[in-house]
Amino acid sequence: MKKIYLLIMIVTVTFGCDNKNESRIERRYFENVALTLPEDNPGAYVEWEQGDKTAIVFSYQHEDDKNISDDELTELLYIEIPRDISEFDIDLAANQIESEIAVYFVHSCFCYFEEPFTFIKKEISGKKVSNNQWNVSFDIIAEFDGREYPLKDTGTYVLSSFEN
């Protein structure tokens, strides 16, 4: 009996305590919201409240580096659109920017940003394909303090609920 108990403990410790946090992507959108940048630390988060817009949210959680303490990093791209549109296209290079669409890029991490990120490249398109799905593609480069942060993705975004 002791041998079985010891074997179970060894297997549990060996395989059950991995603590590995692999990278993860989430694609969601929310209806009846309004987004704004906070006055304090505007590059790290976006404030949410009830509103009359649709917010499309891409989230890329980076894999943890076991050699770095507090290295958690999630890159978030928020696209706020009027709720009554079913398709949009934004191209910063061609000056095709729809004024009623807002785009925010933030880093959620143990860090501080005095100013929001700015965009060097912003190509974003989306089309509502059903009552609970959007297809969105983007290729952006955000800049802060002389550093560039590229982000590119194509995928299907599903409707989520927003609780204030």
DRENLO-106634 format. One record per residue (C-alpha): residue in one letter; x, y, z; residue number from 1. Coordinates in steps of 0.1 Angstrom, whole numbers, plus 2048, in hexadecimal, padded with zeros to 3 digits. Each point is the difference from the previous one (the first is absolute). Example, Ala and Ser with C-alpha at 12.3 -4.5 7.8 and 13.67 -1.06 7.14 Angstrom:
<firos>
<firo resn="a" east="87B" north="7D3" up="84E" resi="1"/>
<firo resn="s" east="80E" north="822" up="7F9" resi="2"/>
</firos>
This chain:
<firos>
<firo resn="m" east="800" north="800" up="800" resi="1"/>
<firo resn="k" east="81D" north="818" up="808" resi="2"/>
<firo resn="k" east="80E" north="7FA" up="7DE" resi="3"/>
<firo resn="i" east="7E0" north="808" up="7EE" resi="4"/>
<firo resn="y" east="7FC" north="820" up="815" resi="5"/>
<firo resn="l" east="824" north="80A" up="7F9" resi="6"/>
<firo resn="l" east="7FB" north="7FA" up="7DB" resi="7"/>
<firo resn="i" east="7E0" north="815" up="7FF" resi="8"/>
<firo resn="m" east="812" north="81C" up="812" resi="9"/>
<firo resn="i" east="81E" north="7FF" up="7E8" resi="10"/>
<firo resn="v" east="7E9" north="801" up="7E2" resi="11"/>
<firo resn="t" east="7EC" north="81D" up="80F" resi="12"/>
<firo resn="v" east="81E" north="814" up="808" resi="13"/>
<firo resn="t" east="811" north="7F9" up="7DE" resi="14"/>
<firo resn="f" east="7E2" north="807" up="7EA" resi="15"/>
<firo resn="g" east="7E8" north="814" up="815" resi="16"/>
<firo resn="c" east="816" north="81D" up="809" resi="17"/>
<firo resn="d" east="80A" north="80C" up="7DE" resi="18"/>
<firo resn="n" east="7F7" north="825" up="806" resi="19"/>
<firo resn="k" east="806" north="806" up="7DB" resi="20"/>
<firo resn="n" east="7EC" north="81D" up="7F2" resi="21"/>
<firo resn="e" east="7FF" north="7FB" up="7DA" resi="22"/>
<firo resn="s" east="7F7" north="81C" up="7E8" resi="23"/>
<firo resn="r" east="7DB" north="805" up="7FA" resi="24"/>
<firo resn="i" east="7EB" north="814" up="7E7" resi="25"/>
<firo resn="e" east="7DC" north="80B" up="807" resi="26"/>
<firo resn="r" east="7E9" north="810" up="7E6" resi="27"/>
<firo resn="r" east="7E0" north="80F" up="80E" resi="28"/>
<firo resn="y" east="7E8" north="81D" up="7FB" resi="29"/>
<firo resn="f" east="7E8" north="812" up="816" resi="30"/>
<firo resn="e" east="7E1" north="814" up="7F9" resi="31"/>
<firo resn="n" east="7F2" north="81F" up="811" resi="32"/>
<firo resn="v" east="821" north="80C" up="80E" resi="33"/>
<firo resn="a" east="815" north="820" up="7FF" resi="34"/>
<firo resn="l" east="826" north="800" up="803" resi="35"/>
<firo resn="t" east="817" north="81C" up="80C" resi="36"/>
<firo resn="l" east="825" north="803" up="809" resi="37"/>
<firo resn="p" east="806" north="808" up="824" resi="38"/>
<firo resn="e" east="813" north="81F" up="80A" resi="39"/>
<firo resn="d" east="819" north="7EB" up="815" resi="40"/>
<firo resn="n" east="814" north="7E5" up="7EE" resi="41"/>
<firo resn="p" east="7ED" north="802" up="7DF" resi="42"/>
<firo resn="g" east="817" north="7E6" up="7EF" resi="43"/>
<firo resn="a" east="7F7" north="7E4" up="818" resi="44"/>
<firo resn="y" east="7DA" north="7FE" up="7FF" resi="45"/>
<firo resn="v" east="7E0" north="80E" up="7F2" resi="46"/>
<firo resn="e" east="7E2" north="80A" up="815" resi="47"/>
<firo resn="w" east="7DE" north="7EF" up="7F8" resi="48"/>
<firo resn="e" east="7DD" north="80C" up="807" resi="49"/>
<firo resn="q" east="7DD" north="7FB" up="7F3" resi="50"/>
<firo resn="g" east="7FB" north="812" up="7DF" resi="51"/>
<firo resn="d" east="7F3" north="7FF" up="7DD" resi="52"/>
<firo resn="k" east="81F" north="7F1" up="7ED" resi="53"/>
<firo resn="t" east="80E" north="7DE" up="7F7" resi="54"/>
<firo resn="a" east="823" north="7F7" up="80D" resi="55"/>
<firo resn="i" east="814" north="7E6" up="7EE" resi="56"/>
<firo resn="v" east="81D" north="7F3" up="816" resi="57"/>
<firo resn="f" east="81F" north="7EC" up="7F6" resi="58"/>
<firo resn="s" east="814" north="7F3" up="81D" resi="59"/>
<firo resn="y" east="822" north="7F0" up="7FD" resi="60"/>
<firo resn="q" east="80E" north="7F2" up="821" resi="61"/>
<firo resn="h" east="825" north="7F9" up="7FC" resi="62"/>
<firo resn="e" east="80F" north="7E1" up="80E" resi="63"/>
<firo resn="d" east="811" north="804" up="822" resi="64"/>
<firo resn="d" east="825" north="7FF" up="802" resi="65"/>
<firo resn="k" east="80A" north="7EA" up="81E" resi="66"/>
<firo resn="n" east="820" north="814" up="804" resi="67"/>
<firo resn="i" east="7EE" north="822" up="804" resi="68"/>
<firo resn="s" east="7EB" north="809" up="81E" resi="69"/>
<firo resn="d" east="7E0" north="813" up="7F9" resi="70"/>
<firo resn="d" east="804" north="7FD" up="7DB" resi="71"/>
<firo resn="e" east="7DB" north="7FD" up="7F8" resi="72"/>
<firo resn="l" east="7F8" north="813" up="7E0" resi="73"/>
<firo resn="t" east="7E0" north="802" up="7ED" resi="74"/>
<firo resn="e" east="7FC" north="816" up="7E1" resi="75"/>
<firo resn="l" east="7DD" north="80C" up="7F9" resi="76"/>
<firo resn="l" east="7F2" north="811" up="7E1" resi="77"/>
<firo resn="y" east="7DE" north="810" up="805" resi="78"/>
<firo resn="i" east="7EB" north="80C" up="7E2" resi="79"/>
<firo resn="e" east="7E2" north="815" up="809" resi="80"/>
<firo resn="i" east="7E6" north="803" up="7E5" resi="81"/>
<firo resn="p" east="7DC" north="80D" up="7FD" resi="82"/>
<firo resn="r" east="7E8" north="7E4" up="808" resi="83"/>
<firo resn="d" east="7EC" north="804" up="7E0" resi="84"/>
<firo resn="i" east="81C" north="7F9" up="7E7" resi="85"/>
<firo resn="s" east="807" north="7DD" up="7F2" resi="86"/>
<firo resn="e" east="821" north="806" up="7EE" resi="87"/>
<firo resn="f" east="81E" north="818" up="804" resi="88"/>
<firo resn="d" east="822" north="806" up="7F1" resi="89"/>
<firo resn="i" east="81C" north="815" up="80F" resi="90"/>
<firo resn="d" east="821" north="808" up="7EE" resi="91"/>
<firo resn="l" east="817" north="81A" up="811" resi="92"/>
<firo resn="a" east="817" north="801" up="7E2" resi="93"/>
<firo resn="a" east="7E5" north="808" up="7E8" resi="94"/>
<firo resn="n" east="7F0" north="819" up="818" resi="95"/>
<firo resn="q" east="7E0" north="7EA" up="800" resi="96"/>
<firo resn="i" east="7F7" north="805" up="824" resi="97"/>
<firo resn="e" east="7DB" north="801" up="80A" resi="98"/>
<firo resn="s" east="7FC" north="81A" up="81B" resi="99"/>
<firo resn="e" east="7E6" north="7ED" up="813" resi="100"/>
<firo resn="i" east="817" north="7E3" up="805" resi="101"/>
<firo resn="a" east="819" north="800" up="81C" resi="102"/>
<firo resn="v" east="81E" north="7E9" up="803" resi="103"/>
<firo resn="y" east="815" north="7FA" up="820" resi="104"/>
<firo resn="f" east="81F" north="7EB" up="806" resi="105"/>
<firo resn="v" east="80B" north="7F9" up="823" resi="106"/>
<firo resn="h" east="818" north="7EA" up="813" resi="107"/>
<firo resn="s" east="7F2" north="7F0" up="820" resi="108"/>
<firo resn="c" east="81F" north="7F9" up="815" resi="109"/>
<firo resn="f" east="814" north="80A" up="81E" resi="110"/>
<firo resn="c" east="809" north="820" up="7EF" resi="111"/>
<firo resn="y" east="7F6" north="825" up="7FD" resi="112"/>
<firo resn="f" east="7F9" north="815" up="7E1" resi="113"/>
<firo resn="e" east="7FC" north="826" up="804" resi="114"/>
<firo resn="e" east="7F2" north="804" up="7DD" resi="115"/>
<firo resn="p" east="7EB" north="7EA" up="7EA" resi="116"/>
<firo resn="f" east="80F" north="7EC" up="7E3" resi="117"/>
<firo resn="t" east="7FF" north="810" up="7DE" resi="118"/>
<firo resn="f" east="7FC" north="7EE" up="7DF" resi="119"/>
<firo resn="i" east="81B" north="800" up="7E5" resi="120"/>
<firo resn="k" east="7EC" north="7E6" up="7EC" resi="121"/>
<firo resn="k" east="7DB" north="7F9" up="803" resi="122"/>
<firo resn="e" east="7EF" north="7E9" up="7E7" resi="123"/>
<firo resn="i" east="7E0" north="7F2" up="80F" resi="124"/>
<firo resn="s" east="7E1" north="7F1" up="7EF" resi="125"/>
<firo resn="g" east="7E2" north="7EF" up="80E" resi="126"/>
<firo resn="k" east="7DF" north="7F1" up="7F5" resi="127"/>
<firo resn="k" east="7E3" north="7F3" up="814" resi="128"/>
<firo resn="v" east="7F9" north="7DD" up="7F4" resi="129"/>
<firo resn="s" east="7E3" north="7F7" up="817" resi="130"/>
<firo resn="n" east="7ED" north="80C" up="81F" resi="131"/>
<firo resn="n" east="81C" north="7F5" up="817" resi="132"/>
<firo resn="q" east="820" north="800" up="7EA" resi="133"/>
<firo resn="w" east="817" north="819" up="7EF" resi="134"/>
<firo resn="n" east="81D" north="7F8" up="7E9" resi="135"/>
<firo resn="v" east="81C" north="818" up="806" resi="136"/>
<firo resn="s" east="823" north="804" up="7F2" resi="137"/>
<firo resn="f" east="81B" north="819" up="80B" resi="138"/>
<firo resn="d" east="824" north="808" up="7FA" resi="139"/>
<firo resn="i" east="80C" north="81C" up="818" resi="140"/>
<firo resn="i" east="820" north="80F" up="80D" resi="141"/>
<firo resn="a" east="7FC" north="813" up="820" resi="142"/>
<firo resn="e" east="81B" north="817" up="80D" resi="143"/>
<firo resn="f" east="809" north="80C" up="823" resi="144"/>
<firo resn="d" east="820" north="811" up="80B" resi="145"/>
<firo resn="g" east="813" north="7F7" up="7E0" resi="146"/>
<firo resn="r" east="7F7" north="7DB" up="802" resi="147"/>
<firo resn="e" east="7EA" north="7EF" up="7E6" resi="148"/>
<firo resn="y" east="7E7" north="7E5" up="808" resi="149"/>
<firo resn="p" east="7F3" north="7ED" up="7E2" resi="150"/>
<firo resn="l" east="7E0" north="7EB" up="802" resi="151"/>
<firo resn="k" east="7EE" north="7ED" up="7E4" resi="152"/>
<firo resn="d" east="7E3" north="7E9" up="800" resi="153"/>
<firo resn="t" east="7E2" north="7F3" up="7ED" resi="154"/>
<firo resn="g" east="7E3" north="7EE" up="812" resi="155"/>
<firo resn="t" east="7DC" north="7FC" up="80A" resi="156"/>
<firo resn="y" east="7F4" north="814" up="81F" resi="157"/>
<firo resn="v" east="7E3" north="7F3" up="814" resi="158"/>
<firo resn="l" east="7E7" north="814" up="814" resi="159"/>
<firo resn="s" east="806" north="802" up="826" resi="160"/>
<firo resn="s" east="7ED" north="811" up="81B" resi="161"/>
<firo resn="f" east="80B" north="820" up="811" resi="162"/>
<firo resn="e" east="7F9" north="804" up="825" resi="163"/>
<firo resn="n" east="806" north="822" up="810" resi="164"/>
</firos>
